[in-house]
Amino acid sequence: MAKRYVRQTGKDKDGDITRLCNSGQPWSPRAKVDAIRDIENGTHEYCVNWTHYPETRIRVVQGPNGKYLRTDRDETNKNNLDDLPDC
């Protein structure tokens, strides 16, 4: 499983994550549906390497409206995918 670092996220008008990005990487941007498939199949792991917080893994979560991407929960709320700049 190859690790891919995410530095930006694409969001729709509701703020939902639609893609993962890291400028200059050949895989970027990666659509949400493709990233979910990568994670579930064990092809790639997506992580965010925060400046002031530990690296966090992006997970697939089943919500009431389908699958979505989010970071692991921990003691801070400052490491959300929503906090990343837009791509």
HTML snippet that shows the backbone in 3Dmol.js (N, CA, C, O; Angstrom):
<script src="https://3Dmol.org/build/3Dmol-min.js"></script>
<div id="view" style="width:600px;height:400px;position:relative"></div>
<script>
const pdb = `
ATOM      1  N   MET A   1       0.847  -1.177   0.000  1.00  0.00           N
ATOM      2  CA  MET A   1       0.000   0.000   0.000  1.00  0.00           C
ATOM      3  C   MET A   1       0.890   1.237   0.000  1.00  0.00           C
ATOM      4  O   MET A   1       1.720   1.413   0.892  1.00  0.00           O
ATOM      5  N   ALA A   2       0.718   2.071  -0.981  1.00  0.00           N
ATOM      6  CA  ALA A   2       1.491   3.308  -1.066  1.00  0.00           C
ATOM      7  C   ALA A   2       0.772   4.422  -0.305  1.00  0.00           C
ATOM      8  O   ALA A   2      -0.452   4.539  -0.352  1.00  0.00           O
ATOM      9  N   LYS A   3       1.558   5.231   0.390  1.00  0.00           N
ATOM     10  CA  LYS A   3       0.994   6.349   1.147  1.00  0.00           C
ATOM     11  C   LYS A   3       1.016   7.599   0.281  1.00  0.00           C
ATOM     12  O   LYS A   3       2.025   7.928  -0.342  1.00  0.00           O
ATOM     13  N   ARG A   4      -0.109   8.282   0.258  1.00  0.00           N
ATOM     14  CA  ARG A   4      -0.234   9.532  -0.481  1.00  0.00           C
ATOM     15  C   ARG A   4      -0.569  10.645   0.509  1.00  0.00           C
ATOM     16  O   ARG A   4      -1.483  10.515   1.324  1.00  0.00           O
ATOM     17  N   TYR A   5       0.180  11.733   0.425  1.00  0.00           N
ATOM     18  CA  TYR A   5      -0.045  12.860   1.326  1.00  0.00           C
ATOM     19  C   TYR A   5      -0.961  13.876   0.676  1.00  0.00           C
ATOM     20  O   TYR A   5      -0.754  14.271  -0.471  1.00  0.00           O
ATOM     21  N   VAL A   6      -1.970  14.294   1.412  1.00  0.00           N
ATOM     22  CA  VAL A   6      -2.979  15.236   0.944  1.00  0.00           C
ATOM     23  C   VAL A   6      -2.673  16.605   1.540  1.00  0.00           C
ATOM     24  O   VAL A   6      -2.477  16.725   2.749  1.00  0.00           O
ATOM     25  N   ARG A   7      -2.632  17.644   0.695  1.00  0.00           N
ATOM     26  CA  ARG A   7      -2.345  19.006   1.155  1.00  0.00           C
ATOM     27  C   ARG A   7      -3.511  19.970   0.916  1.00  0.00           C
ATOM     28  O   ARG A   7      -3.574  21.038   1.525  1.00  0.00           O
ATOM     29  N   GLN A   8      -4.434  19.584   0.024  1.00  0.00           N
ATOM     30  CA  GLN A   8      -5.609  20.405  -0.262  1.00  0.00           C
ATOM     31  C   GLN A   8      -6.802  19.460  -0.471  1.00  0.00           C
ATOM     32  O   GLN A   8      -6.638  18.262  -0.703  1.00  0.00           O
ATOM     33  N   THR A   9      -7.991  20.034  -0.382  1.00  0.00           N
ATOM     34  CA  THR A   9      -9.198  19.267  -0.687  1.00  0.00           C
ATOM     35  C   THR A   9     -10.127  20.109  -1.548  1.00  0.00           C
ATOM     36  O   THR A   9     -10.191  21.331  -1.415  1.00  0.00           O
ATOM     37  N   GLY A  10     -10.838  19.433  -2.425  1.00  0.00           N
ATOM     38  CA  GLY A  10     -11.899  20.079  -3.182  1.00  0.00           C
ATOM     39  C   GLY A  10     -13.204  19.889  -2.436  1.00  0.00           C
ATOM     40  O   GLY A  10     -13.454  18.825  -1.869  1.00  0.00           O
ATOM     41  N   LYS A  11     -14.031  20.913  -2.436  1.00  0.00           N
ATOM     42  CA  LYS A  11     -15.288  20.873  -1.697  1.00  0.00           C
ATOM     43  C   LYS A  11     -16.422  21.345  -2.605  1.00  0.00           C
ATOM     44  O   LYS A  11     -16.224  22.185  -3.483  1.00  0.00           O
ATOM     45  N   ASP A  12     -17.614  20.791  -2.378  1.00  0.00           N
ATOM     46  CA  ASP A  12     -18.771  21.259  -3.129  1.00  0.00           C
ATOM     47  C   ASP A  12     -19.410  22.446  -2.413  1.00  0.00           C
ATOM     48  O   ASP A  12     -18.877  22.919  -1.409  1.00  0.00           O
ATOM     49  N   LYS A  13     -20.537  22.929  -2.911  1.00  0.00           N
ATOM     50  CA  LYS A  13     -21.179  24.123  -2.341  1.00  0.00           C
ATOM     51  C   LYS A  13     -21.635  23.927  -0.905  1.00  0.00           C
ATOM     52  O   LYS A  13     -21.833  24.900  -0.177  1.00  0.00           O
ATOM     53  N   ASP A  14     -21.808  22.654  -0.485  1.00  0.00           N
ATOM     54  CA  ASP A  14     -22.204  22.356   0.891  1.00  0.00           C
ATOM     55  C   ASP A  14     -21.003  22.141   1.811  1.00  0.00           C
ATOM     56  O   ASP A  14     -21.167  21.931   3.013  1.00  0.00           O
ATOM     57  N   GLY A  15     -19.787  22.193   1.241  1.00  0.00           N
ATOM     58  CA  GLY A  15     -18.577  21.974   2.024  1.00  0.00           C
ATOM     59  C   GLY A  15     -18.160  20.518   2.115  1.00  0.00           C
ATOM     60  O   GLY A  15     -17.213  20.195   2.833  1.00  0.00           O
ATOM     61  N   ASP A  16     -18.850  19.627   1.398  1.00  0.00           N
ATOM     62  CA  ASP A  16     -18.496  18.211   1.402  1.00  0.00           C
ATOM     63  C   ASP A  16     -17.244  17.992   0.553  1.00  0.00           C
ATOM     64  O   ASP A  16     -17.082  18.616  -0.496  1.00  0.00           O
ATOM     65  N   ILE A  17     -16.374  17.116   1.004  1.00  0.00           N
ATOM     66  CA  ILE A  17     -15.130  16.815   0.288  1.00  0.00           C
ATOM     67  C   ILE A  17     -15.466  16.070  -1.000  1.00  0.00           C
ATOM     68  O   ILE A  17     -16.157  15.052  -0.974  1.00  0.00           O
ATOM     69  N   THR A  18     -14.971  16.584  -2.130  1.00  0.00           N
ATOM     70  CA  THR A  18     -15.213  15.963  -3.434  1.00  0.00           C
ATOM     71  C   THR A  18     -13.943  15.399  -4.062  1.00  0.00           C
ATOM     72  O   THR A  18     -14.008  14.552  -4.954  1.00  0.00           O
ATOM     73  N   ARG A  19     -12.781  15.872  -3.593  1.00  0.00           N
ATOM     74  CA  ARG A  19     -11.508  15.367  -4.131  1.00  0.00           C
ATOM     75  C   ARG A  19     -10.377  15.659  -3.155  1.00  0.00           C
ATOM     76  O   ARG A  19     -10.465  16.557  -2.318  1.00  0.00           O
ATOM     77  N   LEU A  20      -9.308  14.871  -3.287  1.00  0.00           N
ATOM     78  CA  LEU A  20      -8.096  15.034  -2.502  1.00  0.00           C
ATOM     79  C   LEU A  20      -6.991  15.497  -3.439  1.00  0.00           C
ATOM     80  O   LEU A  20      -6.911  15.037  -4.578  1.00  0.00           O
ATOM     81  N   CYS A  21      -6.133  16.408  -2.967  1.00  0.00           N
ATOM     82  CA  CYS A  21      -5.117  16.979  -3.850  1.00  0.00           C
ATOM     83  C   CYS A  21      -3.770  17.127  -3.148  1.00  0.00           C
ATOM     84  O   CYS A  21      -3.685  17.260  -1.927  1.00  0.00           O
ATOM     85  N   ASN A  22      -2.727  17.100  -3.967  1.00  0.00           N
ATOM     86  CA  ASN A  22      -1.373  17.449  -3.573  1.00  0.00           C
ATOM     87  C   ASN A  22      -0.679  17.899  -4.855  1.00  0.00           C
ATOM     88  O   ASN A  22      -0.198  17.073  -5.631  1.00  0.00           O
ATOM     89  N   SER A  23      -0.631  19.193  -5.068  1.00  0.00           N
ATOM     90  CA  SER A  23      -0.091  19.756  -6.308  1.00  0.00           C
ATOM     91  C   SER A  23       1.257  19.153  -6.651  1.00  0.00           C
ATOM     92  O   SER A  23       2.120  18.993  -5.788  1.00  0.00           O
ATOM     93  N   GLY A  24       1.424  18.824  -7.906  1.00  0.00           N
ATOM     94  CA  GLY A  24       2.684  18.275  -8.384  1.00  0.00           C
ATOM     95  C   GLY A  24       2.765  16.762  -8.320  1.00  0.00           C
ATOM     96  O   GLY A  24       3.700  16.177  -8.866  1.00  0.00           O
ATOM     97  N   GLN A  25       1.817  16.117  -7.671  1.00  0.00           N
ATOM     98  CA  GLN A  25       1.815  14.656  -7.604  1.00  0.00           C
ATOM     99  C   GLN A  25       1.012  14.106  -8.782  1.00  0.00           C
ATOM    100  O   GLN A  25      -0.032  14.662  -9.124  1.00  0.00           O
ATOM    101  N   PRO A  26       1.478  13.027  -9.405  1.00  0.00           N
ATOM    102  CA  PRO A  26       0.783  12.511 -10.592  1.00  0.00           C
ATOM    103  C   PRO A  26      -0.632  12.012 -10.312  1.00  0.00           C
ATOM    104  O   PRO A  26      -1.442  11.948 -11.237  1.00  0.00           O
ATOM    105  N   TRP A  27      -0.953  11.659  -9.082  1.00  0.00           N
ATOM    106  CA  TRP A  27      -2.285  11.155  -8.751  1.00  0.00           C
ATOM    107  C   TRP A  27      -3.286  12.273  -8.477  1.00  0.00           C
ATOM    108  O   TRP A  27      -4.489  12.024  -8.405  1.00  0.00           O
ATOM    109  N   SER A  28      -2.799  13.498  -8.325  1.00  0.00           N
ATOM    110  CA  SER A  28      -3.628  14.611  -7.880  1.00  0.00           C
ATOM    111  C   SER A  28      -4.183  15.398  -9.061  1.00  0.00           C
ATOM    112  O   SER A  28      -3.461  15.658 -10.023  1.00  0.00           O
ATOM    113  N   PRO A  29      -5.464  15.784  -8.998  1.00  0.00           N
ATOM    114  CA  PRO A  29      -6.437  15.540  -7.940  1.00  0.00           C
ATOM    115  C   PRO A  29      -7.039  14.139  -8.065  1.00  0.00           C
ATOM    116  O   PRO A  29      -7.080  13.555  -9.148  1.00  0.00           O
ATOM    117  N   ARG A  30      -7.499  13.624  -6.940  1.00  0.00           N
ATOM    118  CA  ARG A  30      -8.120  12.296  -6.890  1.00  0.00           C
ATOM    119  C   ARG A  30      -9.564  12.460  -6.439  1.00  0.00           C
ATOM    120  O   ARG A  30      -9.817  12.951  -5.339  1.00  0.00           O
ATOM    121  N   ALA A  31     -10.510  12.057  -7.275  1.00  0.00           N
ATOM    122  CA  ALA A  31     -11.929  12.171  -6.950  1.00  0.00           C
ATOM    123  C   ALA A  31     -12.262  11.356  -5.701  1.00  0.00           C
ATOM    124  O   ALA A  31     -11.647  10.322  -5.440  1.00  0.00           O
ATOM    125  N   LYS A  32     -13.230  11.830  -4.942  1.00  0.00           N
ATOM    126  CA  LYS A  32     -13.642  11.161  -3.705  1.00  0.00           C
ATOM    127  C   LYS A  32     -13.951   9.688  -3.947  1.00  0.00           C
ATOM    128  O   LYS A  32     -13.484   8.833  -3.194  1.00  0.00           O
ATOM    129  N   VAL A  33     -14.721   9.379  -4.972  1.00  0.00           N
ATOM    130  CA  VAL A  33     -15.103   7.994  -5.237  1.00  0.00           C
ATOM    131  C   VAL A  33     -13.872   7.122  -5.497  1.00  0.00           C
ATOM    132  O   VAL A  33     -13.830   5.967  -5.074  1.00  0.00           O
ATOM    133  N   ASP A  34     -12.871   7.673  -6.191  1.00  0.00           N
ATOM    134  CA  ASP A  34     -11.649   6.919  -6.472  1.00  0.00           C
ATOM    135  C   ASP A  34     -10.805   6.744  -5.215  1.00  0.00           C
ATOM    136  O   ASP A  34     -10.230   5.678  -4.997  1.00  0.00           O
ATOM    137  N   ALA A  35     -10.728   7.787  -4.386  1.00  0.00           N
ATOM    138  CA  ALA A  35      -9.976   7.690  -3.127  1.00  0.00           C
ATOM    139  C   ALA A  35     -10.631   6.675  -2.197  1.00  0.00           C
ATOM    140  O   ALA A  35      -9.939   5.902  -1.535  1.00  0.00           O
ATOM    141  N   ILE A  36     -11.947   6.674  -2.144  1.00  0.00           N
ATOM    142  CA  ILE A  36     -12.657   5.684  -1.320  1.00  0.00           C
ATOM    143  C   ILE A  36     -12.328   4.274  -1.799  1.00  0.00           C
ATOM    144  O   ILE A  36     -12.048   3.390  -0.989  1.00  0.00           O
ATOM    145  N   ARG A  37     -12.361   4.066  -3.097  1.00  0.00           N
ATOM    146  CA  ARG A  37     -12.033   2.746  -3.656  1.00  0.00           C
ATOM    147  C   ARG A  37     -10.585   2.368  -3.335  1.00  0.00           C
ATOM    148  O   ARG A  37     -10.311   1.227  -2.963  1.00  0.00           O
ATOM    149  N   ASP A  38      -9.656   3.321  -3.477  1.00  0.00           N
ATOM    150  CA  ASP A  38      -8.247   3.059  -3.150  1.00  0.00           C
ATOM    151  C   ASP A  38      -8.094   2.593  -1.704  1.00  0.00           C
ATOM    152  O   ASP A  38      -7.395   1.618  -1.431  1.00  0.00           O
ATOM    153  N   ILE A  39      -8.747   3.290  -0.785  1.00  0.00           N
ATOM    154  CA  ILE A  39      -8.634   2.976   0.643  1.00  0.00           C
ATOM    155  C   ILE A  39      -9.268   1.621   0.941  1.00  0.00           C
ATOM    156  O   ILE A  39      -8.665   0.785   1.613  1.00  0.00           O
ATOM    157  N   GLU A  40     -10.470   1.408   0.446  1.00  0.00           N
ATOM    158  CA  GLU A  40     -11.178   0.154   0.730  1.00  0.00           C
ATOM    159  C   GLU A  40     -10.482  -1.055   0.122  1.00  0.00           C
ATOM    160  O   GLU A  40     -10.513  -2.140   0.703  1.00  0.00           O
ATOM    161  N   ASN A  41      -9.853  -0.885  -1.041  1.00  0.00           N
ATOM    162  CA  ASN A  41      -9.140  -1.995  -1.679  1.00  0.00           C
ATOM    163  C   ASN A  41      -7.726  -2.175  -1.146  1.00  0.00           C
ATOM    164  O   ASN A  41      -7.058  -3.153  -1.481  1.00  0.00           O
ATOM    165  N   GLY A  42      -7.259  -1.232  -0.313  1.00  0.00           N
ATOM    166  CA  GLY A  42      -5.910  -1.319   0.227  1.00  0.00           C
ATOM    167  C   GLY A  42      -4.839  -0.935  -0.778  1.00  0.00           C
ATOM    168  O   GLY A  42      -3.667  -1.259  -0.587  1.00  0.00           O
ATOM    169  N   THR A  43      -5.227  -0.247  -1.848  1.00  0.00           N
ATOM    170  CA  THR A  43      -4.275   0.166  -2.875  1.00  0.00           C
ATOM    171  C   THR A  43      -3.413   1.324  -2.401  1.00  0.00           C
ATOM    172  O   THR A  43      -2.197   1.322  -2.591  1.00  0.00           O
ATOM    173  N   HIS A  44      -4.056   2.324  -1.777  1.00  0.00           N
ATOM    174  CA  HIS A  44      -3.345   3.507  -1.293  1.00  0.00           C
ATOM    175  C   HIS A  44      -3.896   3.917   0.059  1.00  0.00           C
ATOM    176  O   HIS A  44      -5.066   3.699   0.371  1.00  0.00           O
ATOM    177  N   GLU A  45      -3.027   4.512   0.844  1.00  0.00           N
ATOM    178  CA  GLU A  45      -3.401   5.124   2.114  1.00  0.00           C
ATOM    179  C   GLU A  45      -3.237   6.628   1.921  1.00  0.00           C
ATOM    180  O   GLU A  45      -2.223   7.076   1.385  1.00  0.00           O
ATOM    181  N   TYR A  46      -4.209   7.398   2.344  1.00  0.00           N
ATOM    182  CA  TYR A  46      -4.157   8.852   2.238  1.00  0.00           C
ATOM    183  C   TYR A  46      -3.987   9.437   3.630  1.00  0.00           C
ATOM    184  O   TYR A  46      -4.700   9.062   4.561  1.00  0.00           O
ATOM    185  N   CYS A  47      -3.034  10.360   3.769  1.00  0.00           N
ATOM    186  CA  CYS A  47      -2.734  10.961   5.065  1.00  0.00           C
ATOM    187  C   CYS A  47      -2.533  12.461   4.914  1.00  0.00           C
ATOM    188  O   CYS A  47      -2.235  12.965   3.831  1.00  0.00           O
ATOM    189  N   VAL A  48      -2.703  13.156   6.026  1.00  0.00           N
ATOM    190  CA  VAL A  48      -2.402  14.581   6.085  1.00  0.00           C
ATOM    191  C   VAL A  48      -1.274  14.742   7.088  1.00  0.00           C
ATOM    192  O   VAL A  48      -1.372  14.275   8.223  1.00  0.00           O
ATOM    193  N   ASN A  49      -0.202  15.405   6.669  1.00  0.00           N
ATOM    194  CA  ASN A  49       0.945  15.663   7.532  1.00  0.00           C
ATOM    195  C   ASN A  49       0.827  17.103   8.020  1.00  0.00           C
ATOM    196  O   ASN A  49       1.310  18.027   7.366  1.00  0.00           O
ATOM    197  N   TRP A  50       0.187  17.288   9.162  1.00  0.00           N
ATOM    198  CA  TRP A  50      -0.089  18.619   9.706  1.00  0.00           C
ATOM    199  C   TRP A  50       1.168  19.265  10.237  1.00  0.00           C
ATOM    200  O   TRP A  50       2.099  18.572  10.647  1.00  0.00           O
ATOM    201  N   THR A  51       1.208  20.590  10.236  1.00  0.00           N
ATOM    202  CA  THR A  51       2.361  21.328  10.731  1.00  0.00           C
ATOM    203  C   THR A  51       2.521  21.186  12.240  1.00  0.00           C
ATOM    204  O   THR A  51       3.626  20.941  12.724  1.00  0.00           O
ATOM    205  N   HIS A  52       1.429  21.338  12.987  1.00  0.00           N
ATOM    206  CA  HIS A  52       1.523  21.353  14.443  1.00  0.00           C
ATOM    207  C   HIS A  52       0.808  20.196  15.122  1.00  0.00           C
ATOM    208  O   HIS A  52       0.637  20.205  16.341  1.00  0.00           O
ATOM    209  N   TYR A  53       0.385  19.191  14.344  1.00  0.00           N
ATOM    210  CA  TYR A  53      -0.336  18.055  14.897  1.00  0.00           C
ATOM    211  C   TYR A  53       0.216  16.786  14.276  1.00  0.00           C
ATOM    212  O   TYR A  53       0.853  16.842  13.224  1.00  0.00           O
ATOM    213  N   PRO A  54      -0.012  15.655  14.900  1.00  0.00           N
ATOM    214  CA  PRO A  54       0.481  14.397  14.331  1.00  0.00           C
ATOM    215  C   PRO A  54      -0.157  14.093  12.982  1.00  0.00           C
ATOM    216  O   PRO A  54      -1.268  14.536  12.689  1.00  0.00           O
ATOM    217  N   GLU A  55       0.555  13.338  12.180  1.00  0.00           N
ATOM    218  CA  GLU A  55       0.018  12.879  10.904  1.00  0.00           C
ATOM    219  C   GLU A  55      -1.285  12.132  11.161  1.00  0.00           C
ATOM    220  O   GLU A  55      -1.381  11.335  12.094  1.00  0.00           O
ATOM    221  N   THR A  56      -2.278  12.395  10.334  1.00  0.00           N
ATOM    222  CA  THR A  56      -3.546  11.697  10.489  1.00  0.00           C
ATOM    223  C   THR A  56      -3.927  10.989   9.198  1.00  0.00           C
ATOM    224  O   THR A  56      -3.714  11.494   8.095  1.00  0.00           O
ATOM    225  N   ARG A  57      -4.485   9.828   9.372  1.00  0.00           N
ATOM    226  CA  ARG A  57      -4.913   9.005   8.249  1.00  0.00           C
ATOM    227  C   ARG A  57      -6.335   9.398   7.851  1.00  0.00           C
ATOM    228  O   ARG A  57      -7.163   9.721   8.703  1.00  0.00           O
ATOM    229  N   ILE A  58      -6.602   9.367   6.569  1.00  0.00           N
ATOM    230  CA  ILE A  58      -7.943   9.629   6.069  1.00  0.00           C
ATOM    231  C   ILE A  58      -8.678   8.299   5.984  1.00  0.00           C
ATOM    232  O   ILE A  58      -8.165   7.323   5.437  1.00  0.00           O
ATOM    233  N   ARG A  59      -9.885   8.276   6.534  1.00  0.00           N
ATOM    234  CA  ARG A  59     -10.671   7.051   6.578  1.00  0.00           C
ATOM    235  C   ARG A  59     -11.952   7.203   5.769  1.00  0.00           C
ATOM    236  O   ARG A  59     -12.404   8.308   5.470  1.00  0.00           O
ATOM    237  N   VAL A  60     -12.513   6.061   5.429  1.00  0.00           N
ATOM    238  CA  VAL A  60     -13.824   6.008   4.787  1.00  0.00           C
ATOM    239  C   VAL A  60     -14.852   5.744   5.874  1.00  0.00           C
ATOM    240  O   VAL A  60     -14.689   4.829   6.681  1.00  0.00           O
ATOM    241  N   VAL A  61     -15.906   6.544   5.895  1.00  0.00           N
ATOM    242  CA  VAL A  61     -16.957   6.417   6.892  1.00  0.00           C
ATOM    243  C   VAL A  61     -18.294   6.286   6.175  1.00  0.00           C
ATOM    244  O   VAL A  61     -18.549   6.962   5.178  1.00  0.00           O
ATOM    245  N   GLN A  62     -19.135   5.414   6.694  1.00  0.00           N
ATOM    246  CA  GLN A  62     -20.486   5.260   6.145  1.00  0.00           C
ATOM    247  C   GLN A  62     -21.410   6.220   6.879  1.00  0.00           C
ATOM    248  O   GLN A  62     -21.645   6.070   8.078  1.00  0.00           O
ATOM    249  N   GLY A  63     -21.928   7.194   6.167  1.00  0.00           N
ATOM    250  CA  GLY A  63     -22.853   8.154   6.749  1.00  0.00           C
ATOM    251  C   GLY A  63     -24.275   7.888   6.296  1.00  0.00           C
ATOM    252  O   GLY A  63     -24.512   6.958   5.525  1.00  0.00           O
ATOM    253  N   PRO A  64     -25.218   8.680   6.757  1.00  0.00           N
ATOM    254  CA  PRO A  64     -26.618   8.476   6.382  1.00  0.00           C
ATOM    255  C   PRO A  64     -26.871   8.688   4.887  1.00  0.00           C
ATOM    256  O   PRO A  64     -27.847   8.172   4.341  1.00  0.00           O
ATOM    257  N   ASN A  65     -25.994   9.446   4.229  1.00  0.00           N
ATOM    258  CA  ASN A  65     -26.159   9.715   2.794  1.00  0.00           C
ATOM    259  C   ASN A  65     -25.098   9.035   1.945  1.00  0.00           C
ATOM    260  O   ASN A  65     -24.877   9.435   0.802  1.00  0.00           O
ATOM    261  N   GLY A  66     -24.439   8.019   2.480  1.00  0.00           N
ATOM    262  CA  GLY A  66     -23.419   7.302   1.728  1.00  0.00           C
ATOM    263  C   GLY A  66     -22.044   7.463   2.343  1.00  0.00           C
ATOM    264  O   GLY A  66     -21.891   8.021   3.430  1.00  0.00           O
ATOM    265  N   LYS A  67     -21.056   6.969   1.636  1.00  0.00           N
ATOM    266  CA  LYS A  67     -19.683   6.991   2.140  1.00  0.00           C
ATOM    267  C   LYS A  67     -19.062   8.368   1.968  1.00  0.00           C
ATOM    268  O   LYS A  67     -19.346   9.091   1.012  1.00  0.00           O
ATOM    269  N   TYR A  68     -18.201   8.709   2.931  1.00  0.00           N
ATOM    270  CA  TYR A  68     -17.465   9.958   2.829  1.00  0.00           C
ATOM    271  C   TYR A  68     -16.091   9.793   3.457  1.00  0.00           C
ATOM    272  O   TYR A  68     -15.811   8.776   4.092  1.00  0.00           O
ATOM    273  N   LEU A  69     -15.232  10.793   3.279  1.00  0.00           N
ATOM    274  CA  LEU A  69     -13.852  10.760   3.783  1.00  0.00           C
ATOM    275  C   LEU A  69     -13.729  11.672   4.981  1.00  0.00           C
ATOM    276  O   LEU A  69     -14.314  12.755   5.016  1.00  0.00           O
ATOM    277  N   ARG A  70     -12.953  11.221   5.981  1.00  0.00           N
ATOM    278  CA  ARG A  70     -12.649  12.082   7.122  1.00  0.00           C
ATOM    279  C   ARG A  70     -11.369  11.604   7.773  1.00  0.00           C
ATOM    280  O   ARG A  70     -10.917  10.481   7.547  1.00  0.00           O
ATOM    281  N   THR A  71     -10.791  12.474   8.586  1.00  0.00           N
ATOM    282  CA  THR A  71      -9.606  12.103   9.346  1.00  0.00           C
ATOM    283  C   THR A  71     -10.029  11.418  10.634  1.00  0.00           C
ATOM    284  O   THR A  71     -11.171  11.555  11.071  1.00  0.00           O
ATOM    285  N   ASP A  72      -9.108  10.684  11.240  1.00  0.00           N
ATOM    286  CA  ASP A  72      -9.383  10.034  12.518  1.00  0.00           C
ATOM    287  C   ASP A  72      -9.666  11.072  13.584  1.00  0.00           C
ATOM    288  O   ASP A  72      -9.080  12.154  13.574  1.00  0.00           O
ATOM    289  N   ARG A  73     -10.544  10.756  14.484  1.00  0.00           N
ATOM    290  CA  ARG A  73     -10.822  11.657  15.591  1.00  0.00           C
ATOM    291  C   ARG A  73      -9.698  11.564  16.618  1.00  0.00           C
ATOM    292  O   ARG A  73      -9.125  10.497  16.837  1.00  0.00           O
ATOM    293  N   ASP A  74      -9.398  12.687  17.236  1.00  0.00           N
ATOM    294  CA  ASP A  74      -8.433  12.717  18.318  1.00  0.00           C
ATOM    295  C   ASP A  74      -8.780  13.869  19.246  1.00  0.00           C
ATOM    296  O   ASP A  74      -9.914  14.348  19.245  1.00  0.00           O
ATOM    297  N   GLU A  75      -7.814  14.316  20.037  1.00  0.00           N
ATOM    298  CA  GLU A  75      -8.104  15.324  21.050  1.00  0.00           C
ATOM    299  C   GLU A  75      -8.222  16.750  20.501  1.00  0.00           C
ATOM    300  O   GLU A  75      -8.541  17.667  21.257  1.00  0.00           O
ATOM    301  N   THR A  76      -7.978  16.951  19.231  1.00  0.00           N
ATOM    302  CA  THR A  76      -8.093  18.287  18.659  1.00  0.00           C
ATOM    303  C   THR A  76      -9.113  18.303  17.527  1.00  0.00           C
ATOM    304  O   THR A  76      -9.345  17.287  16.871  1.00  0.00           O
ATOM    305  N   ASN A  77      -9.711  19.450  17.308  1.00  0.00           N
ATOM    306  CA  ASN A  77     -10.627  19.587  16.173  1.00  0.00           C
ATOM    307  C   ASN A  77      -9.988  20.412  15.067  1.00  0.00           C
ATOM    308  O   ASN A  77     -10.677  20.851  14.146  1.00  0.00           O
ATOM    309  N   LYS A  78      -8.684  20.627  15.146  1.00  0.00           N
ATOM    310  CA  LYS A  78      -7.970  21.441  14.164  1.00  0.00           C
ATOM    311  C   LYS A  78      -7.288  20.608  13.093  1.00  0.00           C
ATOM    312  O   LYS A  78      -6.401  21.113  12.404  1.00  0.00           O
ATOM    313  N   ASN A  79      -7.671  19.362  12.933  1.00  0.00           N
ATOM    314  CA  ASN A  79      -7.064  18.550  11.885  1.00  0.00           C
ATOM    315  C   ASN A  79      -8.136  17.880  11.036  1.00  0.00           C
ATOM    316  O   ASN A  79      -8.105  16.672  10.799  1.00  0.00           O
ATOM    317  N   ASN A  80      -9.065  18.680  10.596  1.00  0.00           N
ATOM    318  CA  ASN A  80     -10.135  18.197   9.737  1.00  0.00           C
ATOM    319  C   ASN A  80      -9.786  18.448   8.275  1.00  0.00           C
ATOM    320  O   ASN A  80      -9.072  19.396   7.947  1.00  0.00           O
ATOM    321  N   LEU A  81     -10.295  17.594   7.412  1.00  0.00           N
ATOM    322  CA  LEU A  81     -10.075  17.811   5.979  1.00  0.00           C
ATOM    323  C   LEU A  81     -10.635  19.151   5.533  1.00  0.00           C
ATOM    324  O   LEU A  81     -10.125  19.758   4.591  1.00  0.00           O
ATOM    325  N   ASP A  82     -11.683  19.615   6.207  1.00  0.00           N
ATOM    326  CA  ASP A  82     -12.262  20.921   5.878  1.00  0.00           C
ATOM    327  C   ASP A  82     -11.290  22.065   6.094  1.00  0.00           C
ATOM    328  O   ASP A  82     -11.416  23.117   5.467  1.00  0.00           O
ATOM    329  N   ASP A  83     -10.308  21.867   6.989  1.00  0.00           N
ATOM    330  CA  ASP A  83      -9.348  22.922   7.297  1.00  0.00           C
ATOM    331  C   ASP A  83      -8.283  23.105   6.226  1.00  0.00           C
ATOM    332  O   ASP A  83      -7.575  24.112   6.217  1.00  0.00           O
ATOM    333  N   LEU A  84      -8.166  22.124   5.313  1.00  0.00           N
ATOM    334  CA  LEU A  84      -7.162  22.237   4.253  1.00  0.00           C
ATOM    335  C   LEU A  84      -7.613  23.242   3.199  1.00  0.00           C
ATOM    336  O   LEU A  84      -8.811  23.409   2.969  1.00  0.00           O
ATOM    337  N   PRO A  85      -6.658  23.909   2.560  1.00  0.00           N
ATOM    338  CA  PRO A  85      -7.030  24.853   1.495  1.00  0.00           C
ATOM    339  C   PRO A  85      -7.696  24.134   0.322  1.00  0.00           C
ATOM    340  O   PRO A  85      -7.526  22.928   0.137  1.00  0.00           O
ATOM    341  N   ASP A  86      -8.438  24.877  -0.446  1.00  0.00           N
ATOM    342  CA  ASP A  86      -9.107  24.317  -1.628  1.00  0.00           C
ATOM    343  C   ASP A  86      -8.103  24.023  -2.725  1.00  0.00           C
ATOM    344  O   ASP A  86      -7.063  24.670  -2.847  1.00  0.00           O
ATOM    345  N   CYS A  87      -8.457  23.015  -3.521  1.00  0.00           N
ATOM    346  CA  CYS A  87      -7.627  22.706  -4.686  1.00  0.00           C
ATOM    347  C   CYS A  87      -8.437  22.823  -5.952  1.00  0.00           C
ATOM    348  O   CYS A  87      -7.912  22.601  -7.043  1.00  0.00           O
TER     349      CYS A  87
END
`;
const viewer = $3Dmol.createViewer("view");
viewer.addModel(pdb, "pdb");
viewer.setStyle({}, {cartoon: {color: "spectrum"}});
viewer.zoomTo();
viewer.render();
</script>
